[in-house]
Amino acid sequence: MREPHNITEVLNVQPDYLGLIFFEKSARYVGENFELPVPLQGATPRKVGVFVNHSLEYIAAKAKRYQLALAQLHGDESPEFCQQLKNLVPGLQLVKVFRVADNFDFKTLNPYKPHCDFFLFDTKGKDYGGNGIVFNWDILKGYDNELPLFMSGGLSLENLQDLQSFITTHRLNVHAIDVNSKFEVAPALKDIDKLQALKRLIS
């Protein structure tokens, strides 16, 4: 999210989380001078900052300035980095993102588990961040469900019922779904009608 008017519209749909992207190469980058609209200055919805290989100091500064509840780490951050960030910003929850393909090794997750609160699985592509493409959900049959998941990767109104069925059938520990490109009219500009339809679908 970036545009104040659109943010206000989205708040009326009452999402649990709202994302602010601090990755400078993203088309959804909030920019250096972004200010929180007045309705966003409270605790609800919880604000998520999206970062890619930023420094500890940069993330800590943004977490303080924008009252972030979670940091979503989309880069090559190490388990040690996650531990240091937790120590630097007490109370900040961490969502470590992994881009998955059919040969993904779930042992990769183990060193992160003591330091992260959630994992997010997204489609592996050439760029960091979302690619708007669905990955093969069957990969998740190999996940041990130890940490709750944010589900992402090309989620749309057309495939969410299939996802819900998959989650239920395989008893996946899914905490939230992360929707973005399929619910936009332009980068960082959400389609309110689609978000309202999403809420009806998952309620």
C-alpha positions as CSV (number, residue, x, y, z in Angstrom):
1,M,0.0,0.0,0.0
2,R,1.1,3.5,-0.7
3,E,-1.7,5.8,-1.8
4,P,-3.5,7.5,1.2
5,H,-7.0,7.5,-0.4
6,N,-6.6,3.8,-1.4
7,I,-5.4,2.9,2.1
8,T,-8.5,4.5,3.6
9,E,-10.6,2.4,1.2
10,V,-8.8,-0.8,2.1
11,L,-9.2,-0.1,5.8
12,N,-12.9,-0.2,5.3
13,V,-12.6,-3.9,4.3
14,Q,-10.9,-4.5,7.6
15,P,-7.8,-6.6,6.7
16,D,-5.7,-8.1,9.5
17,Y,-2.5,-6.9,7.9
18,L,-1.4,-4.1,5.6
19,G,1.9,-4.2,3.8
20,L,4.4,-1.3,3.2
21,I,7.2,-2.2,0.7
22,F,10.6,-0.7,1.4
23,F,12.4,-2.4,-1.5
24,E,13.6,0.4,-3.7
25,K,13.4,-1.6,-6.9
26,S,9.8,-2.6,-6.4
27,A,7.0,-0.8,-8.4
28,R,5.2,-0.7,-5.0
29,Y,8.0,1.0,-3.1
30,V,6.5,3.5,-0.7
31,G,9.3,6.0,-1.3
32,E,11.6,7.9,1.1
33,N,9.1,10.5,2.1
34,F,6.0,8.3,2.7
35,E,3.9,9.4,5.7
36,L,1.4,7.2,7.5
37,P,-2.2,8.4,6.8
38,V,-4.0,9.3,10.1
39,P,-6.2,6.1,10.0
40,L,-3.1,4.0,9.8
41,Q,-1.4,5.3,12.9
42,G,-3.2,3.0,15.3
43,A,-2.5,-0.6,16.0
44,T,-5.1,-2.1,13.6
45,P,-4.5,-3.4,11.0
46,R,-1.0,-4.7,11.9
47,K,1.5,-3.0,9.6
48,V,4.0,-5.3,7.8
49,G,7.2,-3.9,6.4
50,V,8.6,-5.7,3.4
51,F,12.5,-5.7,3.1
52,V,15.0,-7.2,0.8
53,N,18.6,-7.5,2.0
54,H,18.4,-4.3,4.0
55,S,20.7,-3.6,7.0
56,L,19.6,-4.2,10.5
57,E,19.7,-0.4,11.2
58,Y,17.5,0.4,8.2
59,I,14.9,-2.1,9.2
60,A,15.0,-1.0,12.8
61,A,14.5,2.6,11.8
62,K,11.6,1.9,9.6
63,A,10.0,-0.3,12.2
64,K,10.1,2.5,14.7
65,R,9.0,5.3,12.3
66,Y,6.1,3.3,10.8
67,Q,5.1,1.4,14.0
68,L,5.6,-2.0,12.2
69,A,4.3,-5.1,13.9
70,L,6.1,-7.5,11.5
71,A,9.0,-7.4,9.1
72,Q,8.8,-9.6,6.0
73,L,12.3,-10.6,4.9
74,H,12.3,-11.4,1.2
75,G,16.1,-11.5,0.6
76,D,19.0,-13.7,1.5
77,E,18.9,-12.9,5.2
78,S,20.7,-15.5,7.4
79,P,19.4,-17.1,10.6
80,E,22.0,-15.0,12.4
81,F,20.6,-11.8,10.8
82,C,17.1,-12.7,12.0
83,Q,18.4,-13.3,15.5
84,Q,20.2,-10.0,15.6
85,L,17.1,-8.2,14.3
86,K,14.9,-9.8,17.0
87,N,17.4,-8.6,19.6
88,L,17.6,-5.1,18.1
89,V,13.8,-4.5,17.8
90,P,12.1,-6.3,20.7
91,G,8.5,-7.3,19.9
92,L,9.0,-7.1,16.1
93,Q,7.7,-10.4,14.6
94,L,9.6,-11.8,11.6
95,V,8.2,-13.4,8.5
96,K,11.0,-15.1,6.6
97,V,10.2,-15.6,2.9
98,F,11.4,-18.6,0.9
99,R,10.9,-18.9,-2.8
100,V,10.0,-22.5,-3.5
101,A,10.3,-24.8,-6.5
102,D,9.7,-28.5,-6.8
103,N,13.2,-29.3,-5.4
104,F,12.9,-27.1,-2.4
105,D,14.7,-28.6,0.7
106,F,12.7,-28.0,3.8
107,K,15.8,-28.6,5.9
108,T,16.8,-25.1,4.9
109,L,14.1,-23.8,7.3
110,N,15.5,-25.4,10.5
111,P,18.1,-22.8,11.4
112,Y,15.5,-20.1,11.1
113,K,12.9,-21.6,13.3
114,P,14.2,-20.3,16.7
115,H,14.3,-16.7,15.4
116,C,11.3,-16.3,13.2
117,D,7.5,-16.2,13.9
118,F,6.2,-17.2,10.5
119,F,7.4,-18.5,7.2
120,L,6.0,-17.3,3.8
121,F,6.3,-19.4,0.8
122,D,6.2,-17.7,-2.6
123,T,6.9,-18.7,-6.2
124,K,10.5,-18.9,-7.2
125,G,11.3,-16.4,-9.9
126,K,14.2,-14.3,-11.3
127,D,13.3,-11.3,-9.1
128,Y,12.9,-10.8,-5.4
129,G,9.3,-10.3,-4.3
130,G,6.1,-11.5,-5.9
131,N,5.9,-12.7,-9.4
132,G,2.1,-13.2,-9.5
133,I,2.5,-16.9,-10.3
134,V,1.1,-19.8,-8.4
135,F,3.6,-22.4,-7.2
136,N,3.0,-26.2,-6.9
137,W,1.2,-26.4,-3.6
138,D,2.0,-30.2,-3.4
139,I,5.5,-29.1,-2.3
140,L,4.0,-28.1,1.0
141,K,3.2,-31.7,1.8
142,G,6.8,-31.9,2.9
143,Y,6.4,-29.1,5.5
144,D,6.4,-30.0,9.2
145,N,3.9,-27.3,10.2
146,E,6.2,-26.2,13.1
147,L,5.8,-22.5,12.3
148,P,2.6,-21.0,10.9
149,L,2.6,-19.9,7.3
150,F,1.7,-16.9,5.2
151,M,0.6,-18.2,1.8
152,S,1.4,-16.2,-1.2
153,G,2.2,-16.6,-4.9
154,G,-0.4,-15.6,-7.5
155,L,-3.4,-15.9,-5.2
156,S,-6.6,-14.8,-6.9
157,L,-10.4,-15.0,-6.5
158,E,-10.3,-17.9,-9.0
159,N,-7.9,-20.1,-7.1
160,L,-8.6,-19.3,-3.4
161,Q,-11.3,-21.9,-3.0
162,D,-8.9,-24.6,-4.3
163,L,-6.2,-23.3,-1.9
164,Q,-8.7,-23.4,1.1
165,S,-9.5,-27.0,0.2
166,F,-5.8,-27.9,-0.1
167,I,-5.1,-26.3,3.3
168,T,-7.9,-28.2,4.9
169,T,-7.1,-31.6,3.3
170,H,-3.5,-31.5,4.3
171,R,-4.0,-29.8,7.6
172,L,-1.5,-27.0,6.9
173,N,-0.7,-24.6,9.6
174,V,-1.7,-21.5,7.6
175,H,-2.0,-18.3,9.6
176,A,-2.8,-15.8,6.7
177,I,-3.0,-15.4,3.0
178,D,-0.9,-12.7,1.4
179,V,-2.6,-11.2,-1.7
180,N,-1.2,-8.5,-3.9
181,S,-1.0,-8.4,-7.7
182,K,-4.2,-10.2,-8.5
183,F,-6.1,-7.7,-6.3
184,E,-4.6,-4.5,-7.9
185,V,-5.7,-2.1,-10.6
186,A,-2.1,-0.8,-10.7
187,P,1.0,-1.4,-8.6
188,A,0.3,-0.4,-5.0
189,L,-3.4,0.4,-5.9
190,K,-5.8,-2.2,-4.6
191,D,-9.1,-3.2,-6.3
192,I,-11.6,-2.7,-3.5
193,D,-14.4,-4.7,-5.2
194,K,-12.0,-7.7,-5.4
195,L,-11.0,-7.3,-1.8
196,Q,-14.6,-7.3,-0.7
197,A,-15.3,-10.4,-2.8
198,L,-12.2,-12.0,-1.1
199,K,-13.5,-11.2,2.3
200,R,-16.9,-12.8,1.5
201,L,-15.2,-15.8,0.1
202,I,-13.1,-16.6,3.2
203,S,-15.5,-15.5,5.9
